[in-house]
Amino acid sequence: MRSLTHRPARFVPVARKALIALAFAVPGLSSAQSLQELYTAARSYDAGYLAARALAESAEYRAAQAEALNRPSANVTAGANAEVIDVPTIGTGDSNTVQAAINGRYALFNRANQSTIEQARKIYEAARADLELAEQDLIVRVSQAYFDVLAAQDSLSASNADKTAIAEQLASAKRNFEVGTATITDTREAQARFDLRSAQVIGAENDLRNRRLALDQLVGRLGVVPKGVSLPVPLPETVRGDADVWVSEADTLHPIVRKARLGLDVATLETEKARAAELPTVDLVATLGSSQGNGSAVAIGGLTTRSGVGVQLNWPIYTGGATQNRIKETLSLEERSRNELESARRGVALNTRVAYNGVQSLLAQVTALEAAESSTKLALEATQLGYKVGVRVNLDVLNAQTTLFATQRDLAKARYDVLVGFLRLRQASGQLSPADVTRVNQLLLP
């Protein structure tokens, strides 16, 4: 791929001056941060990502709570009781009793418990999918903010270089007017173009400040200076396969689709739970307790100990129609989840195709802008020569200069857009991961 290092001889110093000025204007340029470094910082700072991670962790504990349904449970009960007993034939007496017991229970058969446990596992997997979505979103946001700063720097550099070139042309027009080889029109045209470019430089400086602020806030640092991209940029070749291949992979891998499938599984298990309400439950129960009583109304005092083990059956015979209507409700909710899954699949497929077409279009734009850069360089050289021999006017030179710098600016931005677009395609197909950040990071200056 062609680089931006070749320029007409007289404009190389101009561009170099602009880049040097930009370097001195940017504090800490020698200690610039890489994309990998800033992404790592954002993972420890971004509130949205941290919230998703905390939610995923809570889902893990929720699943562990459900697993407890497969284990025995035990509880301790204790109490004290004081009574006054009045028997007409005997008289009045008191009775004081203290008792304590340990009660245990273990489900031998409970179909609803099994469905609840499976639901908790599915919900945990869905929470992990949400975390994956949050991580992919963070990668794209950091990358977009990173390359937005680089694009703003390039825009400011191009505006400054164009302004410097216009200033040189303005000085030349003034000298030619003074010696009588040019009209006042050339001077006024150059002055008007210089004033316009000065205003655009002010706007470019403000845009760069705002882009830096956005990146600083995203990664939790101040004065972030991103590393530039190595030239020539080894952009990815034509994306492997066609759009159908990416759509097929997205249908399997995308966290949104996976979460929707898990949602359908959870809804199906909810129906199983509703149907399980018509089935009996069998529990193993055990009790170990003791009591002690005293008082005038207690015929025999002392400590009494009791223990027992048994099997308890509970079979609901009639629930007033609650169980049947609950089953109907869950079937309707299951149908809703099925349609939500189909909607998710369609949305992911559409987004993947749009992202794929976007990358292809950007790659074509880069190729076209590279050709345009070469053409505008030649056009500028020809215009300058024509101006010297009197067949072109000063405005033609100014226009050719502006076109060259604008083309170089657009080419640099298109290259950044390809890199971000490739990440967005990976995100749209559900394949984006921190490894992709490492791949892009390798394209940056050391």
LUMROTI-70121 format. One record per residue (C-alpha): residue number from 1; x, y, z. Coordinates in pm, 1 decimal, always signed. Layout:
N
{NUM {X Y Z}}
...
//
This chain:
446
{1 {+0.0 +0.0 +0.0}}
{2 {+130.8 +346.0 -85.6}}
{3 {+227.4 +578.7 +196.7}}
{4 {+190.7 +952.2 +249.6}}
{5 {+564.9 +1020.0 +263.6}}
{6 {+608.4 +1141.2 -97.5}}
{7 {+526.9 +1507.6 -161.3}}
{8 {+636.9 +1773.8 -408.0}}
{9 {+977.8 +1907.8 -308.7}}
{10 {+872.9 +2257.8 -202.2}}
{11 {+592.3 +2129.7 +21.0}}
{12 {+794.3 +1877.0 +224.2}}
{13 {+931.2 +2151.8 +455.1}}
{14 {+579.4 +2288.6 +495.9}}
{15 {+437.3 +1957.5 +612.1}}
{16 {+741.2 +1893.8 +831.7}}
{17 {+699.2 +2232.1 +999.6}}
{18 {+332.8 +2159.4 +1067.2}}
{19 {+411.5 +1819.3 +1219.0}}
{20 {+690.2 +1964.0 +1435.4}}
{21 {+458.8 +2240.0 +1553.3}}
{22 {+193.9 +1982.2 +1639.2}}
{23 {+449.6 +1773.4 +1829.3}}
{24 {+548.1 +2071.3 +2043.8}}
{25 {+181.5 +2159.0 +2096.0}}
{26 {+102.3 +1813.5 +2231.9}}
{27 {+238.5 +1759.9 +2585.8}}
{28 {+397.8 +1423.8 +2651.3}}
{29 {+413.0 +1315.0 +2286.8}}
{30 {+723.0 +1108.1 +2362.5}}
{31 {+522.7 +908.1 +2618.5}}
{32 {+221.6 +837.4 +2399.2}}
{33 {-6.0 +548.0 +2496.1}}
{34 {-97.2 +254.1 +2277.9}}
{35 {-447.2 +128.3 +2210.0}}
{36 {-376.0 -183.8 +2416.1}}
{37 {-270.3 +22.3 +2715.1}}
{38 {-573.6 +248.8 +2701.8}}
{39 {-812.9 -43.4 +2658.3}}
{40 {-664.9 -209.9 +2967.4}}
{41 {-712.9 +114.8 +3159.8}}
{42 {-1074.1 +145.7 +3041.7}}
{43 {-1155.7 -207.5 +3163.2}}
{44 {-1071.0 -92.9 +3515.2}}
{45 {-1250.3 +241.7 +3489.5}}
{46 {-1551.8 +236.2 +3259.1}}
{47 {-1864.5 +230.6 +3474.9}}
{48 {-2081.5 +53.2 +3217.8}}
{49 {-1838.5 -235.6 +3180.2}}
{50 {-1780.4 -264.4 +3554.8}}
{51 {-2156.4 -273.7 +3615.1}}
{52 {-2194.9 -558.3 +3362.4}}
{53 {-1910.8 -747.9 +3527.6}}
{54 {-2067.5 -708.7 +3872.1}}
{55 {-2401.6 -830.5 +3736.1}}
{56 {-2234.8 -1140.0 +3589.1}}
{57 {-2071.5 -1212.9 +3923.0}}
{58 {-2406.1 -1182.5 +4102.2}}
{59 {-2560.0 -1430.3 +3855.2}}
{60 {-2293.7 -1682.3 +3953.5}}
{61 {-2398.7 -1658.1 +4318.3}}
{62 {-2765.2 -1679.6 +4218.4}}
{63 {-2693.4 -2003.0 +4037.3}}
{64 {-2515.3 -2136.0 +4346.4}}
{65 {-2827.0 -2059.5 +4550.5}}
{66 {-3034.2 -2272.5 +4316.3}}
{67 {-2785.2 -2559.9 +4341.3}}
{68 {-2866.0 -2573.3 +4712.7}}
{69 {-3205.7 -2724.5 +4624.8}}
{70 {-3020.6 -3052.2 +4555.4}}
{71 {-2872.1 -3057.8 +4902.5}}
{72 {-3025.6 -3135.2 +5241.2}}
{73 {-3134.7 -2850.6 +5465.7}}
{74 {-3154.0 -2826.7 +5842.2}}
{75 {-3286.4 -2572.1 +6087.2}}
{76 {-3298.0 -2529.9 +6460.9}}
{77 {-3613.5 -2436.2 +6650.7}}
{78 {-3633.8 -2347.7 +7016.8}}
{79 {-3892.9 -2206.7 +7250.0}}
{80 {-4002.6 -2156.0 +7606.1}}
{81 {-4358.4 -2167.2 +7735.7}}
{82 {-4517.2 -2073.2 +8068.8}}
{83 {-4878.9 -2166.7 +8144.0}}
{84 {-5124.3 -2139.0 +8430.6}}
{85 {-5362.4 -2432.6 +8441.4}}
{86 {-5690.9 -2419.0 +8633.9}}
{87 {-5867.8 -2754.0 +8679.8}}
{88 {-6190.7 -2723.9 +8887.9}}
{89 {-6157.7 -3060.7 +9053.8}}
{90 {-5788.5 -3029.1 +9126.0}}
{91 {-5705.5 -2663.5 +9154.5}}
{92 {-5470.5 -2418.2 +8993.1}}
{93 {-5112.6 -2494.0 +8892.3}}
{94 {-4835.9 -2366.2 +8665.1}}
{95 {-4630.6 -2533.9 +8393.4}}
{96 {-4296.8 -2415.7 +8247.0}}
{97 {-4158.3 -2588.7 +7938.2}}
{98 {-3835.8 -2537.1 +7740.6}}
{99 {-3791.8 -2720.5 +7412.7}}
{100 {-3546.6 -2730.9 +7121.2}}
{101 {-3526.0 -2935.3 +6802.6}}
{102 {-3321.7 -2983.4 +6486.7}}
{103 {-3530.6 -3048.6 +6176.5}}
{104 {-3381.0 -3177.3 +5853.8}}
{105 {-3524.3 -3219.3 +5503.9}}
{106 {-3391.4 -3367.6 +5180.9}}
{107 {-3585.5 -3373.6 +4854.1}}
{108 {-3604.7 -3724.6 +4714.9}}
{109 {-3828.4 -3628.6 +4423.2}}
{110 {-3910.9 -3273.5 +4316.6}}
{111 {-3931.9 -3205.2 +3944.9}}
{112 {-3972.1 -2828.8 +3996.7}}
{113 {-3640.2 -2811.5 +4179.5}}
{114 {-3455.7 -2960.0 +3883.6}}
{115 {-3611.8 -2706.3 +3646.3}}
{116 {-3523.0 -2422.3 +3883.3}}
{117 {-3159.3 -2535.0 +3894.5}}
{118 {-3140.3 -2559.2 +3514.7}}
{119 {-3296.6 -2213.6 +3485.7}}
{120 {-3034.9 -2064.6 +3717.8}}
{121 {-2758.8 -2215.2 +3507.3}}
{122 {-2909.0 -2071.1 +3188.7}}
{123 {-2952.8 -1730.4 +3348.5}}
{124 {-2587.2 -1735.6 +3452.6}}
{125 {-2484.2 -1812.5 +3094.8}}
{126 {-2703.7 -1523.7 +2976.1}}
{127 {-2531.0 -1291.1 +3222.1}}
{128 {-2195.8 -1402.1 +3080.5}}
{129 {-2325.5 -1317.8 +2733.5}}
{130 {-2419.5 -970.6 +2860.8}}
{131 {-2067.6 -928.3 +2995.1}}
{132 {-1926.8 -1032.3 +2658.4}}
{133 {-2147.6 -773.3 +2490.1}}
{134 {-2025.6 -506.1 +2731.8}}
{135 {-1663.2 -597.6 +2663.6}}
{136 {-1713.4 -584.3 +2287.3}}
{137 {-1887.0 -248.7 +2320.1}}
{138 {-1597.5 -117.4 +2529.8}}
{139 {-1343.6 -230.1 +2267.9}}
{140 {-1529.1 -43.2 +1993.5}}
{141 {-1580.9 +269.7 +2204.1}}
{142 {-1215.8 +290.4 +2306.0}}
{143 {-1095.7 +222.4 +1950.6}}
{144 {-1334.2 +479.1 +1803.6}}
{145 {-1228.4 +744.7 +2054.8}}
{146 {-861.1 +657.0 +1999.0}}
{147 {-874.2 +695.3 +1621.5}}
{148 {-1100.3 +999.7 +1648.9}}
{149 {-815.1 +1175.6 +1827.6}}
{150 {-567.3 +1067.0 +1559.3}}
{151 {-804.3 +1184.5 +1285.6}}
{152 {-849.3 +1519.7 +1460.8}}
{153 {-470.9 +1554.3 +1488.1}}
{154 {-433.3 +1480.6 +1116.8}}
{155 {-706.9 +1730.2 +1033.3}}
{156 {-535.4 +1999.9 +1239.3}}
{157 {-198.2 +1915.5 +1084.7}}
{158 {-341.9 +1934.3 +733.1}}
{159 {-512.4 +2266.7 +809.0}}
{160 {-191.2 +2412.0 +950.9}}
{161 {+11.4 +2287.4 +653.5}}
{162 {-243.8 +2430.7 +411.7}}
{163 {-243.5 +2759.4 +603.0}}
{164 {+136.9 +2776.8 +584.6}}
{165 {+133.1 +2701.1 +210.1}}
{166 {-132.1 +2968.6 +154.5}}
{167 {+79.2 +3215.8 +354.7}}
{168 {+372.1 +3146.2 +123.9}}
{169 {+150.0 +3193.9 -179.4}}
{170 {+14.9 +3516.9 -28.8}}
{171 {+368.3 +3649.4 +22.3}}
{172 {+457.6 +3554.5 -334.9}}
{173 {+148.0 +3732.2 -470.2}}
{174 {+238.5 +4047.5 -277.0}}
{175 {+593.1 +4045.1 -413.7}}
{176 {+469.4 +3991.0 -769.2}}
{177 {+220.0 +4276.0 -729.7}}
{178 {+490.1 +4507.6 -602.9}}
{179 {+710.0 +4439.4 -905.2}}
{180 {+413.5 +4462.2 -1139.4}}
{181 {+402.0 +4102.4 -1260.1}}
{182 {+63.6 +4024.8 -1095.3}}
{183 {-261.8 +4201.9 -1021.4}}
{184 {-409.2 +4293.6 -686.0}}
{185 {-665.1 +4018.5 -746.4}}
{186 {-406.4 +3747.4 -673.2}}
{187 {-319.3 +3910.6 -341.4}}
{188 {-682.0 +3948.6 -235.7}}
{189 {-767.2 +3591.3 -332.2}}
{190 {-472.9 +3459.0 -132.3}}
{191 {-562.8 +3680.7 +164.9}}
{192 {-925.4 +3562.4 +161.2}}
{193 {-814.4 +3199.4 +145.2}}
{194 {-563.4 +3258.6 +429.6}}
{195 {-832.2 +3412.4 +653.3}}
{196 {-1070.2 +3126.2 +582.4}}
{197 {-804.1 +2866.8 +662.0}}
{198 {-718.1 +3048.6 +986.6}}
{199 {-1079.6 +3011.3 +1098.3}}
{200 {-1076.8 +2643.5 +1005.9}}
{201 {-758.1 +2589.7 +1208.4}}
{202 {-933.7 +2733.7 +1514.1}}
{203 {-1222.0 +2491.7 +1462.8}}
{204 {-982.1 +2198.2 +1414.5}}
{205 {-800.2 +2286.2 +1738.0}}
{206 {-1128.1 +2288.1 +1931.7}}
{207 {-1235.5 +1958.1 +1776.4}}
{208 {-904.7 +1800.6 +1880.4}}
{209 {-948.0 +1924.2 +2237.8}}
{210 {-1296.8 +1775.3 +2255.3}}
{211 {-1181.3 +1441.6 +2110.4}}
{212 {-904.1 +1423.8 +2369.0}}
{213 {-1146.7 +1501.3 +2650.3}}
{214 {-1375.0 +1219.2 +2535.5}}
{215 {-1083.8 +973.6 +2529.3}}
{216 {-960.1 +1091.7 +2870.1}}
{217 {-1302.5 +1039.1 +3025.3}}
{218 {-1336.7 +694.4 +2872.9}}
{219 {-1006.7 +558.5 +3006.9}}
{220 {-991.7 +755.2 +3332.0}}
{221 {-670.3 +943.3 +3256.2}}
{222 {-573.1 +1303.8 +3188.3}}
{223 {-374.2 +1428.7 +2891.3}}
{224 {-388.8 +1102.1 +2697.0}}
{225 {-182.6 +1109.5 +2377.1}}
{226 {-244.7 +810.8 +2148.0}}
{227 {+32.3 +663.5 +1937.0}}
{228 {+8.5 +718.2 +1564.0}}
{229 {-28.0 +453.1 +1297.7}}
{230 {+276.9 +321.8 +1114.9}}
{231 {+295.7 +420.3 +748.9}}
{232 {+221.2 +264.3 +513.3}}
{233 {-70.8 +111.0 +701.2}}
{234 {-104.1 -262.8 +629.4}}
{235 {-482.0 -259.9 +611.9}}
{236 {-665.9 -592.5 +601.7}}
{237 {-718.7 -730.5 +255.6}}
{238 {-1063.1 -812.4 +122.2}}
{239 {-1250.9 -958.2 +414.6}}
{240 {-1244.2 -1336.8 +407.3}}
{241 {-1548.3 -1508.3 +268.7}}
{242 {-1863.1 -1323.4 +180.7}}
{243 {-2140.5 -1170.4 +388.2}}
{244 {-2324.6 -1503.4 +416.2}}
{245 {-2025.0 -1660.2 +589.1}}
{246 {-2016.3 -1382.5 +846.0}}
{247 {-2392.7 -1402.4 +898.4}}
{248 {-2372.8 -1777.0 +952.3}}
{249 {-2100.9 -1733.8 +1213.3}}
{250 {-2293.8 -1453.1 +1380.5}}
{251 {-2601.0 -1674.8 +1412.4}}
{252 {-2393.6 -1914.0 +1620.4}}
{253 {-2149.8 -1689.8 +1803.6}}
{254 {-2318.0 -1356.7 +1867.2}}
{255 {-2391.9 -1297.4 +2238.6}}
{256 {-2731.4 -1144.1 +2159.1}}
{257 {-2842.4 -1456.6 +1973.2}}
{258 {-2698.5 -1682.3 +2241.1}}
{259 {-2877.7 -1485.4 +2510.2}}
{260 {-3206.4 -1507.1 +2318.9}}
{261 {-3163.8 -1885.1 +2286.0}}
{262 {-3097.0 -1907.5 +2657.1}}
{263 {-3408.0 -1698.5 +2717.9}}
{264 {-3611.8 -1951.6 +2521.0}}
{265 {-3457.9 -2233.5 +2724.3}}
{266 {-3548.1 -2054.0 +3047.2}}
{267 {-3906.3 -2005.5 +2927.2}}
{268 {-3931.4 -2375.7 +2835.5}}
{269 {-3805.2 -2470.9 +3180.9}}
{270 {-4063.5 -2238.9 +3335.2}}
{271 {-4331.9 -2439.0 +3156.8}}
{272 {-4182.0 -2758.6 +3296.2}}
{273 {-4194.0 -2605.2 +3643.6}}
{274 {-4559.3 -2516.9 +3597.7}}
{275 {-4639.8 -2871.4 +3490.6}}
{276 {-4436.0 -3009.5 +3780.2}}
{277 {-4684.0 -2844.5 +4017.1}}
{278 {-4927.4 -3123.9 +3925.2}}
{279 {-4680.1 -3390.7 +4035.9}}
{280 {-4612.8 -3513.2 +4389.1}}
{281 {-4302.7 -3426.1 +4587.1}}
{282 {-4128.2 -3670.9 +4817.5}}
{283 {-3902.0 -3551.1 +5099.2}}
{284 {-3694.1 -3731.3 +5356.7}}
{285 {-3751.2 -3563.2 +5693.2}}
{286 {-3574.0 -3607.9 +6023.6}}
{287 {-3620.2 -3455.6 +6369.5}}
{288 {-3406.9 -3453.4 +6680.2}}
{289 {-3539.9 -3261.8 +6979.0}}
{290 {-3570.1 -3239.3 +7352.0}}
{291 {-3793.6 -3065.7 +7604.2}}
{292 {-3792.4 -3004.0 +7975.3}}
{293 {-4080.6 -2901.0 +8191.3}}
{294 {-4136.7 -2816.2 +8557.8}}
{295 {-4403.7 -2663.5 +8776.4}}
{296 {-4688.1 -2765.1 +9002.9}}
{297 {-4904.2 -2871.5 +8710.3}}
{298 {-4641.7 -3110.1 +8568.7}}
{299 {-4694.5 -3457.9 +8694.8}}
{300 {-4353.4 -3582.5 +8591.4}}
{301 {-4065.6 -3340.6 +8538.4}}
{302 {-3731.0 -3388.6 +8372.4}}
{303 {-3570.2 -3396.5 +8025.9}}
{304 {-3749.2 -3564.2 +7737.2}}
{305 {-3566.0 -3647.9 +7414.0}}
{306 {-3728.7 -3748.9 +7089.3}}
{307 {-3601.0 -3830.2 +6740.4}}
{308 {-3751.8 -3956.6 +6419.6}}
{309 {-3694.8 -4018.5 +6049.8}}
{310 {-3963.9 -4041.1 +5786.7}}
{311 {-4071.5 -3987.5 +5429.0}}
{312 {-4321.1 -3713.5 +5349.0}}
{313 {-4541.8 -3711.1 +5040.5}}
{314 {-4714.6 -3399.1 +4915.6}}
{315 {-4946.6 -3430.2 +4618.0}}
{316 {-5169.8 -3134.6 +4523.7}}
{317 {-5510.9 -3270.3 +4422.8}}
{318 {-5697.4 -2948.2 +4346.4}}
{319 {-5563.6 -2591.4 +4317.8}}
{320 {-5872.9 -2412.2 +4194.9}}
{321 {-5743.3 -2392.2 +3837.8}}
{322 {-5425.6 -2205.0 +3936.2}}
{323 {-5189.5 -2471.8 +3803.8}}
{324 {-5365.2 -2512.3 +3467.4}}
{325 {-5373.5 -2137.2 +3408.0}}
{326 {-5010.0 -2107.2 +3508.6}}
{327 {-4921.5 -2364.6 +3242.7}}
{328 {-5112.8 -2167.4 +2980.7}}
{329 {-4936.0 -1848.8 +3087.5}}
{330 {-4589.5 -2004.4 +3057.3}}
{331 {-4672.9 -2145.0 +2714.1}}
{332 {-4758.0 -1793.9 +2595.9}}
{333 {-4435.8 -1660.2 +2744.4}}
{334 {-4246.2 -1939.4 +2572.5}}
{335 {-4392.9 -1829.9 +2239.9}}
{336 {-4285.5 -1472.7 +2311.9}}
{337 {-3928.3 -1590.0 +2377.7}}
{338 {-3931.6 -1787.2 +2054.2}}
{339 {-4026.2 -1475.3 +1859.5}}
{340 {-3766.2 -1268.4 +2045.9}}
{341 {-3503.8 -1520.7 +1936.1}}
{342 {-3611.2 -1488.1 +1574.0}}
{343 {-3604.3 -1109.3 +1604.2}}
{344 {-3252.9 -1121.9 +1751.2}}
{345 {-3129.6 -1345.8 +1470.2}}
{346 {-3271.9 -1114.4 +1204.4}}
{347 {-3127.2 -804.2 +1370.0}}
{348 {-2782.2 -957.2 +1404.3}}
{349 {-2789.3 -1076.8 +1042.3}}
{350 {-2881.5 -727.9 +921.5}}
{351 {-2614.9 -556.3 +1131.4}}
{352 {-2352.5 -803.9 +1013.0}}
{353 {-2432.4 -743.1 +646.5}}
{354 {-2428.1 -365.7 +698.6}}
{355 {-2091.8 -384.7 +877.1}}
{356 {-1950.8 -612.6 +607.0}}
{357 {-2060.5 -376.4 +328.9}}
{358 {-1918.8 -84.8 +526.1}}
{359 {-1572.7 -240.9 +546.2}}
{360 {-1576.3 -326.5 +176.5}}
{361 {-1678.0 +30.0 +92.2}}
{362 {-1407.3 +178.1 +314.6}}
{363 {-1141.0 -43.3 +158.6}}
{364 {-1250.6 +78.5 -184.9}}
{365 {-1241.3 +438.9 -61.2}}
{366 {-883.6 +396.2 +61.5}}
{367 {-778.6 +265.2 -280.3}}
{368 {-955.3 +551.9 -454.0}}
{369 {-808.5 +813.8 -218.9}}
{370 {-457.9 +674.2 -269.9}}
{371 {-503.1 +721.3 -642.3}}
{372 {-649.9 +1066.9 -580.0}}
{373 {-349.1 +1161.5 -366.7}}
{374 {-109.4 +1079.8 -649.3}}
{375 {-328.6 +1264.5 -897.2}}
{376 {-361.1 +1577.2 -684.6}}
{377 {+16.2 +1589.5 -631.7}}
{378 {+69.9 +1583.6 -1007.3}}
{379 {-209.4 +1836.2 -1057.8}}
{380 {-49.4 +2071.9 -805.8}}
{381 {+288.5 +2046.3 -973.2}}
{382 {+131.6 +2117.4 -1312.6}}
{383 {-67.8 +2411.9 -1173.6}}
{384 {+241.5 +2563.0 -1015.0}}
{385 {+428.3 +2533.3 -1343.7}}
{386 {+134.9 +2686.4 -1530.2}}
{387 {+128.2 +2976.6 -1282.3}}
{388 {+496.5 +3043.2 -1340.3}}
{389 {+452.1 +3058.9 -1717.5}}
{390 {+134.3 +3264.5 -1691.5}}
{391 {-130.4 +3017.6 -1806.8}}
{392 {-274.2 +2964.8 -1457.1}}
{393 {-381.1 +3218.7 -1194.6}}
{394 {-306.5 +3230.1 -825.2}}
{395 {-652.1 +3095.2 -733.8}}
{396 {-579.2 +2777.9 -929.7}}
{397 {-269.0 +2717.7 -719.7}}
{398 {-460.1 +2780.0 -397.6}}
{399 {-732.8 +2537.4 -499.7}}
{400 {-479.5 +2270.7 -595.0}}
{401 {-300.8 +2307.2 -261.5}}
{402 {-623.8 +2280.0 -65.2}}
{403 {-732.4 +1975.9 -265.2}}
{404 {-403.6 +1796.4 -194.8}}
{405 {-411.5 +1853.6 +180.1}}
{406 {-782.2 +1764.3 +199.6}}
{407 {-718.4 +1441.3 +7.7}}
{408 {-433.2 +1345.0 +240.8}}
{409 {-650.7 +1420.6 +542.7}}
{410 {-939.0 +1214.2 +403.3}}
{411 {-704.4 +927.3 +319.2}}
{412 {-569.6 +912.4 +673.5}}
{413 {-921.9 +917.9 +817.4}}
{414 {-1037.3 +647.2 +574.5}}
{415 {-756.2 +423.2 +696.0}}
{416 {-862.0 +478.1 +1056.8}}
{417 {-1221.6 +408.6 +958.8}}
{418 {-1119.0 +77.6 +800.4}}
{419 {-954.9 -34.1 +1124.5}}
{420 {-1254.7 +67.0 +1335.2}}
{421 {-1492.5 -74.9 +1073.4}}
{422 {-1315.4 -409.5 +1088.2}}
{423 {-1360.6 -413.9 +1466.2}}
{424 {-1727.4 -326.2 +1420.5}}
{425 {-1765.6 -612.9 +1174.8}}
{426 {-1613.0 -849.3 +1428.3}}
{427 {-1853.9 -707.7 +1686.9}}
{428 {-2154.9 -738.7 +1456.6}}
{429 {-2074.4 -1105.0 +1397.0}}
{430 {-2008.2 -1173.1 +1765.9}}
{431 {-1638.7 -1252.2 +1718.3}}
{432 {-1475.6 -940.8 +1864.4}}
{433 {-1233.2 -1013.4 +2149.2}}
{434 {-935.5 -850.6 +2325.1}}
{435 {-711.1 -1037.8 +2080.4}}
{436 {-840.6 -805.8 +1806.6}}
{437 {-720.2 -507.4 +2009.3}}
{438 {-375.3 -664.8 +2010.7}}
{439 {-390.3 -711.1 +1632.8}}
{440 {-474.4 -344.9 +1572.7}}
{441 {-222.2 -234.7 +1833.3}}
{442 {+54.6 -396.7 +1628.9}}
{443 {-13.7 -144.3 +1349.6}}
{444 {+78.4 +149.5 +1573.7}}
{445 {+412.6 +324.2 +1607.2}}
{446 {+646.4 +159.9 +1860.7}}
//
